[in-house]
Amino acid sequence: MKFVWIKIENFTPAMESYTRSSSRPVAIWVYTGVIMLLVQVILGGITRLTGSGLSITEWKVVTGALPPINAAQWQDAFDKYRQTPQFRLINSDFTLPDFKFIFFWEWFHRFWARLVGVVFLVGFVWLLLKKKLQPAMIRPLIILFLLGALQGAIGWVMVASGLTGDAIYVAPTKLGLHFVFALGLVVYAFWFALDLSVAPGARLLNRQTSTLRRWTVVILILLFFQLLYGALMAGHKAAAVAPTWPTINGSWLPDGVFSQHPLFRDLVGNPFTVHFIHRTLAYTLFLCVLAWTAAALHVRRPVPDSFRRLRWLPLLVVSLQIVLGISSLLTSPGIIAHQWVAFDWLALFHQMTGLLFLLTMVGMLYLVVPDHKSHSVTV
């Protein structure tokens, strides 16, 4: 996306516009945060795929930043993990080196989250002292901080769900909640960064945007549920229940779908239903993106370069996303516990492409919504 830094005449805080001298460093800082948050989500995917999420059984916000540094501390951490149902039921053959491997990924995932918080706080203080933060910027930054804190709390609730009873993994619904809140945090930060850096001239401000806006909103709503069901797929290990394509175990509507009661339990707890909905949403999204692309190509001049160059991107990304999803399904029979195989690579790239698709559509929405700052901005 082409960003043009903007100069604003007759600035007033109530207009929620930003002067060039202050918006550029703040935008760079926020974009850095967006990238770090994306890395955090990817690390969460690696943690899940390696089965590492339950290796740390305590939540120590400050002291937990350091891993064990001697043999006694490592043994103590391992002993605590050995009390978990995951160890007793599926990992009882683990040695200390095995434990160190899964411990690393969970620790690094948490460490990176702490680092995101440090970058936020240090950057906030520095920009405040340099008087780069204007009043209109404070509220979204406070919301970002609160969302980040809430995401950390939800993460611990998720981990705790796998440490009791006979659970060997975290609860799929809480994994989905954790994932969706992470995406919400990324989207909010990305939108704020766009607001700081994209000039009104880069946006599509004619009457033809109403159709595109509707399609974009529809796609984002569908994508929300698709990503949620992607998390449920991961939580239930649902790829392996039907590793076939185009049919689902030889049927378009396989046995076992919508077979549990009540309905909500079936929608979030039945691996076959979760699998069926995830596939169906993927096809529906593809058709909607085709319609979006057709509408985008029929927009008459003037069309800003930022939009003209990017209007093929949603179709390209969603196509890649579907190919990676199908490939993940077909390789799921080759999953080997505690080994990184083809399925893991494909599943990780599938998640990464999902994130790219989300940000692409959020960016497209930004380009076609009315710009309330345009009357006060000169490029």
Secondary structure, 3 states (H helix, E strand, C coil): CCCCCCEECCCCHHHCCCCHHHHHHHHHHHHHHHHHHHHHHHHHHHHHHCCCCCCCCCCCCCHHHCCCCCHHHHHHHHHHHCCCHHHHHCCCCCCHHHHHHHHHHHHHHHHHHHHHHHHHHHHHHHHHHCCCCCHHHHHHHHHHHHHHHHHHHHHHHHHHCCCCCCCCCCCHHHHHHHHHHHHHHHHHHHHHHHHHHCCHHHCCCCCCHHHHHHHHHHHHHHHHHHHHHHHHHHHHCHHHHCCCCCCECCECCCCCCCCCCCHHHHHHHCHHHHHHHHHHHHHHHHHHHHHHHHHHHCCCCCCCHHHHHHCCHHHHHHHHHHHHHHHHHHHHHHCCCCCCCHHHHHHHHHHHHHHHHHHHHHHHHHHHCCCCCHHHEEC
